[in-house]
Amino acid sequence: MISTAIRVARVGSAAELAAAVLMLAGFPAIMVAALIPSVPAFAAATAVTYLADHYLHRQGSYLINRLSKVRAGLSIRFLIRQLLLILLLARLDLSNNLIFYGATACFIAFYGLQAPHGALVTLIRNRRRLPVATRNVDLASRIRIPDAPPLGLLNRSAEKMLHLDLAAVVGILVAAAMDSALPGFIGIGVTIVLGSLYVLALMPYVRGKKVPPNADKVLAKVDEWLRDYQPETVLYFSGSKDSVYQVNMWLETMEQLDSRPLIILRERVILQNLAPTTVPVICVPGGVHLMNMDLSTVRVALYAANVGKNIHLLRVPTMKHVFIGHGDSDKLASVNPFSKAYDEVWVAGRAGRDRYAIADVGVRDEDIVEVGRPQLAPIQNGQGVPEDPRGGAADGYCPTVLYAPTWEGWDGNPGNTSLMLAGENIVKKLLKADPPVRVLYKPHPFTGTVLPKAGAAHQKVTALIEKAAAERATDPRFQADATASAAAKAELARIEARLAVLVGSGGEKGDEAEATRDGVVDVAKHEEIARLRGEWNDAYWRAFPVWEHRVVTGAEPRLYDCFNVSDAMVSDISSVVSDFIASGKPYAVTDSAELGVEEFKRQNTAVRAATILSNKATELGELLDAVRDPAADLLAEDRVELKQYLLGPDEPTSIEQFNTAVANLAIKAEARNVGQESRAAASAAEAEATTKA
């Protein structure tokens, strides 16, 4: 019942739900207390609403955002409390008392301060919002961007300003209880003085040297930087906060380009969630600003997603445009007809080329280039389980099977994910396997965001694995090396402490303008962080026994790290399967839509070397046999062939193929531009000759 209420109220936890109930019930309680009248009851109910309201704001509750849509926003809630306090004074027969007039005048004056306060906050934020935001672009030496106001002035400013009424409310209640006006006027004075000081503290930041340059000057300096830097290859991206992973996956590839790279983003929220990188980044929200930006040296533009804002760069003829996507799978997104808008489409291997040919969406075969998947470089090739000389796996070895289902998708089709129809069956069979295996469960981060049923299935699977892990820890067959585990955990703590220092040593920037000014990455620190994260991953896996079941959520450890410690994987139709194939290890894919083995393989190239599972997962034994005994791995050769078909050859490396493709396309772009210049020069010469004649 509580979980249903949490879902209906769109709150994140039982504590949040309780706070919401207390806040909503508190206001009627305040009214009743005012009518009785009862000062203690009024004070108690008021305190409850203050605390619950504050807690919900701190949690970023969805309910708080919704209240403003039904005219019960933050300012209204404070005003209601103040009006009910006036009512309480009237019911206490204090309407002719000085405290009644003082309270009325206080709240009128206090709300009179709200207008200049809100106007100043809005003006400061608007003036400090530059037309572009950057990282790794040296604007500090070209333009003066003043420090941001202290974080305390602008962060949650409306909430802070409104809470200044607390002194007046407490003072007036004390005055009503003591039948003395003095405490009330002290509280009133504190509220008015603090509110006035808050407004005065904001005023210096709307004039003089504390105001950043105007948009035209900033854009001119960005163009100046572009002319000096002369970018050659651009990664362009537009999308929502949830899609930031689509650009993050290409950052390391951009850092390894032989040409000068640049990343162009269109949404500020993407920049705020972008992973650390050494590549220069420019966020340009305005389409006009982007179209007027000096990108004359760019020869290749790479697009990771098919979105409407791509048109703002696609219109530039001096560069060649390439769709590189954000994953390689048999989903319809991999053959979007919009792809024919680009000069070329780059795919991982032959499968991508064939996929477009079969889809017949207008992408010509000569415009498709196979470049491999540079992102898959961290995935290690499978070495197989340790073998016993007598055959099969070595005694005492506990193979690891990764269960990495995809999410339910926007359309809610139950065939998108195995989690709802097969997840429980898969996990139960893995947990009961004999000889035993270790289970790693790595769910998609979007799981349950569309269908509550998917979220419930995820919770069931998580509970099963956690229960099995607890039972295995007490099983005498499984002995943990406590000394090694403790040493690894100590190493984890050391690495995390150092990472906290490195990541936090730069301090939080006051706002976007300040981050733009100071956002040039420290390369040495960036490299140390990358090295430490590798060490963290190694220590993480050593921090617990190799037979311990785990539920792995969050950004770390990454999915590819889970690939590397697993001997096999169970998943669904998604790019996860195509990526895992790079390891060469056995894998299984669930036919959740129950198409049948042959039809499932016909529709999905990536499963041609997989063990196909029904929703009952009865076929899982075939995968486990292949893991335990190389002789029973009947699909090993098929996986080798499929890997090359999907991802291309191992040599040259994918990043070498990618760099070659960039260089070849840059030559085509340059040839086109030279041709245009030659034709323009010839036309001008012909016109001049005609004029002279």
Order of alpha helices (4+ residues) and beta strands (2+ residues): alpha-alpha-alpha-alpha-alpha-alpha-beta-alpha-alpha-alpha-alpha-alpha-beta-alpha-alpha-beta-alpha-beta-alpha-beta-alpha-beta-beta-alpha-beta-beta-alpha-beta-alpha-alpha-alpha-alpha-beta-alpha-beta-alpha-beta-alpha-beta-alpha-alpha-alpha
